[in-house]
Amino acid sequence: MNTPICDFLERYAEEDAVRLHMPGHKGRTFSGAGRDGSAESQAAAGAGSAASLRTDMQACGETGSGAAAPGWSTGAERYDITEIEGADSLYEAEGIIRESEQNAGSLFGAETFYSAEGSSLCIRAMLCMVAQYARERGERPRIAAGRNAHRVFVGAAALLDMEVEWLFPPGSTYLGCPVTRDAVRDYLSAAHPLPTAVYLTSPDYTGTLADVRGVAEVCRERGVLLVVDNAHGAYLKFLSESLHPMDLGADLCCDSAHKTLPALTGGAYLHISRKAPDMFRRRAKQALALFGSTSPSYLILASLDALNPYLAGGFRTELCRMAARLKRMRQALDEKGLATVGDEPMKLTLAPRKFGYTGYGLAAYLSARGMVAEYADPDVTVLMPSVRTGDGELERLEAALLSLPRRAPLCGEPPAVSLPVRVMSPREALLGPEELLPVGQCVGRVAASVTVGCPPAVPVVAPGERIDDAAIRCFDYYGIRQCAVVREPWQE
Ligand SMILES: Cc1ncc(COP(=O)(O)O)c(C=O)c1O
């Protein structure tokens, strides 16, 4: 499989052209100005040199600009260009970017579009298209979403003035929302009018997969679209049996390539099923352009491009090997009594309270041994190894976990989550006057923003909802100290 974006960037860097176009670094490395404010030392590095952090620091010292200046450089500037001739243009792609997107699409079995701004951009675009689809059919856009949706979903739905019905089945926790096929069937049977789409977040932050196949079947029976936030699951396509939403019947989904594949941060895919109404393929670029920067990073696009031959080649074998390795590790940890949760093959989520630790405590234990977790809270520690994690690193991790001293179990449960009452349109709450208050003063007030910790960026309360005691307990538990609330008219 070819890599048209990478090839173009390499050719251009070799040409050593005078770059009379953006960006301002002109292809030259820049690691920060010297103490006197001059950037001469960086100019000395010159275009076309792939300088490293160390060489840049040395250059600072040699030119007498004082001690090594604060700053950094990757040497990547030479490949960091704008939409010059031949480089195509992300939102009007018909050249190298389109060719590369088609390569990705052939791997994922979908119509695939690149995002250089993460799944965040894709989620906004997906919601926008769902709203357009509803309006084309003369319907008011409505979406039924699992409550553990990411903050971007909540913000985008509010901005697009899209009606959200929360799916909040029994057993819901702050991060987990067990939306089953039966729950969706029951919901759709009772819904009048039907929503335009059902929206699932799968995998969730702790590595639990929803029954996307079952929910897709039920949605299809009722003529409702299925949209999946698969930000954490790009790799699911490449397991020996694909668990990717595009193969399980979703109409639209987003994958953050950067979360689980070796791509630069920001690299993501918007996938549209070949079975989805044609409108989605036609309007995808327009929808992405509506929210995206007009200066998408070519470095990120190149990193998506470079992935394609790897995904088509050795990735599957490496992934299967790594998934099997993690399965063995999970078994060893379970035997030791250190519980793991979730069913996603590449995520290792530990629930260490019964072993005597909070999630924070276990993360600190690992950190003291040079291993940094993705996320921790009072109950879980989330670890995200990938195919790029070395065997030796996994051995270190396993050894550290297996030698964790057992302590007396910690009692206490996370507070029950509830679905706060909506008293105002989310859009009105989000765009109106607000004030920031300590959470203790927020009971009875209406949330004006998406109040979350990030990660995991899952809202406890959405804009327009009244903050109740249960929400306050959740804020306290997850360390959220302040909350933006709608300013009452008497305060004007
Ligand atoms: C479930 C979920 N959806 C969407 C996003 C946004 O993805 P990105 O960071 O690629 O914009 C995240 C980010 O952590 C996430 O956890």
The ligand as an SDF file (V2000), in Angstrom:
LIG
                    3D

 16 16  0  0  0  0  0  0  0  0999 V2000
  -14.6170    8.1840   24.7520 C   0  0  0  0  0  0  0  0  0  0  0  0
  -13.8960    9.3300   24.1030 C   0  0  0  0  0  0  0  0  0  0  0  0
  -14.4350    9.9180   23.0230 N   0  0  0  0  0  0  0  0  0  0  0  0
  -13.8410   10.9360   22.3950 C   0  0  0  0  0  0  0  0  0  0  0  0
  -12.6400   11.4310   22.8410 C   0  0  0  0  0  0  0  0  0  0  0  0
  -11.9990   12.5610   22.1030 C   0  0  0  0  0  0  0  0  0  0  0  0
  -10.9660   12.0360   21.3390 O   0  0  0  0  0  0  0  0  0  0  0  0
   -9.7490   12.9050   20.8050 P   0  0  0  0  0  0  0  0  0  0  0  0
   -8.8620   13.1420   21.9680 O   0  0  0  0  0  0  0  0  0  0  0  0
   -9.1300   12.0390   19.7580 O   0  0  0  0  0  0  0  0  0  0  0  0
  -10.2880   14.1630   20.2630 O   0  0  0  0  0  0  0  0  0  0  0  0
  -12.0400   10.8550   23.9620 C   0  0  0  0  0  0  0  0  0  0  0  0
  -10.7730   11.3900   24.4620 C   0  0  0  0  0  0  0  0  0  0  0  0
  -10.1940   10.9490   25.4130 O   0  0  0  0  0  0  0  0  0  0  0  0
  -12.6820    9.7810   24.6130 C   0  0  0  0  0  0  0  0  0  0  0  0
  -12.1670    9.2090   25.7030 O   0  0  0  0  0  0  0  0  0  0  0  0
  1  2  1  0
  2  3  1  0
  2 15  2  0
  3  4  2  0
  4  5  1  0
  5  6  1  0
  5 12  2  0
  6  7  1  0
  7  8  1  0
  8  9  2  0
  8 10  1  0
  8 11  1  0
 12 13  1  0
 12 15  1  0
 13 14  2  0
 15 16  1  0
M  END
$$$$
